[in-house]
Amino acid sequence: MLPPELPPISNKPLYAYRVLAKWFSFFFFGFTTLILALVIFPLMRLFIHPGERFKKHMRSFVSSSLAFFISVMHFIKALDLNPGDREAYRHLSSKIIVANHPSLLDPVVLISLIPNADTIVSPKHNNVILSGVIRQLYMLGSLDYEDILGSCIESLNRGNCLIIFPEGTRTPRSGRNSIKKGAARIAMASGCNIIPLHIGGTDKYGLGRKDPWTGFNPNERYVYDISMGPEISPEKYRDLSMPRAVRALTREFSAFLFPAIEG
């Protein structure tokens, strides 16, 4: 049953096709990721040294792989991606990317656009696929704040872009979750600019938190409209105390990510 705020299904056969297309997409994603973890990554480790060089090349490879996955979803008419100027994403370096998080596919979409993307991954992920790919390339969250902060600054200093979803979980269909201040703290500590990305488009029912796997947008394919906001420099808040600077920086990027709420 669809949530009451969504319109009724206008074309049931097309709706059923889109649900099946979504299932196929995730099966395809899981299968190809397993190939990466068990075949591609072990082979590449034999030829690419040292470890940081391996990570750099494989992050770019993963980005290209996810771009292909997005193109498959587009081909089967399950998803459209409208990021604007794609070159603007490809040339980002040492930036902290903050974004709202309406759907399960948001990290996939952003990493497909940003070849040198790094991110913080929950240590709860224990399965073979995630251990074989994510744990080799991206940072694991831990209870030690200083370790996470140091890893983020080190990654940014190498020219990587750090993707952060400041809500910490998927954005609800209406309203938003509380905004965590980690992105602002990392920006103040590293001196790196923040770039806010707003993920809009059609309703992502079926990919939201607690949505059923049998769900899909009732009348349209998933459309991802990505808007890039202006860079925000932490330097303009240097004269403030750290807590005030962090709050001000968080408010500034939140106003772009959630204009209807913050306005």
C-alpha positions in Angstrom: 0.0 0.0 0.0 1.3 3.4 -1.0 1.7 6.2 1.7 -1.3 8.5 1.7 0.7 11.5 0.5 1.5 9.8 -2.8 -0.9 9.7 -5.8 -2.5 6.4 -6.8 -0.8 4.1 -9.4 -1.8 5.3 -12.8 -0.5 2.3 -14.9 -0.2 -0.9 -12.9 1.6 -3.0 -15.6 4.2 -0.2 -15.9 4.5 0.1 -12.1 5.1 -3.7 -11.9 7.8 -3.4 -14.6 9.6 -0.7 -12.7 9.6 -2.7 -9.5 11.1 -5.7 -11.4 13.6 -3.3 -13.0 14.6 -2.1 -9.5 15.1 -5.7 -8.3 17.1 -6.6 -11.4 19.3 -3.5 -10.8 20.1 -4.5 -7.3 20.8 -8.1 -8.3 23.1 -6.7 -11.0 24.8 -4.4 -8.5 25.4 -7.3 -6.0 26.7 -9.6 -8.7 29.1 -7.2 -10.2 30.3 -6.0 -6.7 31.0 -9.6 -5.9 33.1 -9.9 -9.0 35.0 -6.8 -8.0 35.7 -8.1 -4.5 36.7 -11.7 -5.4 38.4 -11.2 -8.8 39.2 -7.7 -9.9 40.5 -6.3 -6.6 42.9 -9.2 -5.8 44.3 -9.1 -9.3 44.8 -5.3 -9.2 46.6 -5.6 -5.8 49.2 -7.7 -7.5 50.2 -4.9 -9.9 49.4 -1.6 -8.1 51.6 -0.6 -5.2 51.8 0.9 -2.6 48.5 0.8 -0.8 47.5 4.5 -1.3 48.2 4.2 -5.1 46.0 1.1 -5.2 43.2 3.0 -3.4 43.5 6.0 -5.7 43.2 3.8 -8.9 40.5 1.6 -7.5 38.3 4.5 -6.3 38.4 5.8 -9.8 37.6 2.3 -11.1 34.7 1.9 -8.7 33.4 5.4 -9.8 33.4 4.3 -13.4 31.7 1.0 -12.5 28.9 2.8 -10.6 28.5 5.2 -13.6 28.0 2.1 -15.7 25.5 0.8 -13.2 23.6 4.1 -13.3 23.6 3.9 -17.2 22.1 0.4 -16.9 19.3 1.7 -14.7 18.7 4.5 -17.2 18.7 2.0 -20.1 16.0 -0.1 -18.5 14.0 3.1 -17.8 14.2 2.9 -14.0 16.3 6.0 -13.3 17.3 9.3 -14.9 20.3 11.3 -13.6 20.5 15.0 -14.2 23.7 16.3 -12.5 24.2 19.5 -14.6 27.9 20.0 -15.6 29.5 16.5 -15.1 33.0 18.0 -15.6 32.5 20.1 -12.5 32.3 17.0 -10.4 35.3 15.3 -12.1 37.7 18.0 -11.3 36.9 18.5 -7.6 39.8 18.1 -5.3 40.1 18.3 -1.5 36.5 19.3 -1.0 34.0 18.2 1.6 30.8 17.3 -0.2 27.7 17.5 2.0 24.3 16.3 0.6 20.8 15.5 1.7 20.0 11.7 1.6 16.5 10.9 0.3 17.3 7.4 -1.0 19.4 4.3 -0.8 21.2 5.1 -4.1 22.5 8.6 -3.1 26.1 7.3 -2.3 26.1 5.4 -5.6 25.1 8.4 -7.6 27.6 10.8 -6.0 30.5 8.3 -6.2 29.7 7.7 -9.8 30.1 11.4 -10.5 33.2 12.0 -8.3 36.2 9.7 -9.2 38.3 10.6 -6.2 35.5 10.3 -3.6 36.2 9.1 -0.1 33.6 8.6 2.5 33.0 7.2 6.1 31.4 3.8 6.2 29.6 2.3 9.2 31.7 -0.4 10.9 28.5 -2.5 11.1 28.9 -3.7 7.5 30.3 -7.2 7.8 29.2 -9.1 4.7 31.7 -10.4 2.1 30.8 -7.9 -0.6 31.2 -4.8 1.6 34.3 -6.2 3.3 35.8 -7.0 -0.1 35.2 -3.5 -1.6 34.2 -0.8 0.8 36.6 -1.7 3.6 39.5 -1.7 1.3 38.9 1.8 -0.2 36.9 3.9 2.3 37.2 5.0 5.9 35.5 3.0 8.6 33.6 4.9 11.3 34.7 4.2 14.9 34.0 5.5 18.4 37.3 7.3 18.3 36.6 10.8 17.0 40.2 11.8 16.8 41.0 8.8 14.6 38.2 9.6 12.2 39.1 13.3 12.1 42.8 12.5 11.4 41.8 10.0 8.6 39.5 12.6 7.0 42.2 15.3 7.1 44.8 12.9 5.7 42.4 11.9 2.8 41.6 15.5 2.0 45.3 16.4 2.0 45.8 13.7 -0.7 43.3 15.5 -3.0 40.4 13.2 -2.3 36.9 14.6 -1.8 35.0 13.5 1.3 31.3 12.8 0.9 29.2 13.3 4.0 25.5 13.0 4.6 25.1 15.2 7.6 21.8 13.7 8.7 23.6 10.4 9.2 20.7 8.4 7.8 18.2 8.8 4.9 16.1 11.9 4.8 12.4 11.3 5.5 9.9 12.1 2.8 8.7 15.1 4.7 10.9 17.2 7.0 14.5 16.1 7.8 16.5 14.5 10.5 18.7 16.5 12.9 21.9 17.7 11.3 25.1 16.4 12.7 28.1 18.8 12.9 30.9 16.5 11.9 31.2 18.0 8.4 31.6 21.5 9.8 34.2 20.3 12.4 36.2 18.5 9.7 36.1 21.7 7.5 37.3 23.9 10.4 40.1 21.4 11.3 41.3 20.9 7.7 40.6 24.3 6.2 39.0 22.6 3.2 35.9 24.2 1.6 32.5 22.6 1.8 30.4 22.1 -1.4 26.7 21.4 -0.7 24.8 19.2 -3.2 21.0 19.0 -3.2 19.5 15.8 -4.4 16.1 16.5 -5.8 13.9 15.0 -8.5 10.9 12.7 -8.3 9.8 10.9 -5.1 12.1 8.0 -4.2 9.5 5.8 -2.7 10.9 2.2 -2.5 14.4 3.5 -1.8 13.7 5.5 1.3 14.2 4.3 4.9 11.7 1.6 5.9 10.2 1.7 2.4 9.1 -1.8 1.2 11.2 -3.5 -1.6 8.0 -3.8 -3.6 7.6 0.0 -3.6 8.3 2.4 -6.5 7.3 5.9 -7.4 3.6 5.3 -8.4 3.7 7.3 -11.7 7.3 8.0 -12.7 10.8 6.6 -12.9 13.3 7.7 -10.3 14.8 11.1 -11.3 17.9 12.5 -9.6 18.3 16.2 -10.1 21.6 17.2 -8.5 22.2 20.9 -7.8 25.7 22.1 -6.7 25.8 25.0 -4.4 28.5 27.6 -4.0 31.6 26.6 -2.1 31.6 27.6 1.6 35.0 28.5 3.1 35.5 27.8 6.8 38.0 30.7 6.9 35.3 33.3 7.2 34.3 31.8 10.6 37.9 31.7 12.0 37.2 34.7 14.3 34.4 32.9 16.1 34.9 30.3 18.9 35.0 26.8 17.6 31.4 25.8 18.7 30.0 29.0 17.2 31.9 28.6 14.0 30.7 25.0 13.6 27.1 26.0 14.2 27.3 28.9 11.7 28.9 26.7 9.0 26.3 23.9 9.6 23.5 26.5 9.3 24.9 27.8 6.0 25.1 24.5 4.2 21.8 23.3 5.7 20.1 26.3 4.2 21.0 25.0 0.7 20.3 21.3 1.4 16.9 22.0 3.0 15.7 25.4 1.7 12.0 24.9 2.4 12.8 24.0 6.1 15.6 26.4 6.8 13.9 29.3 5.0 
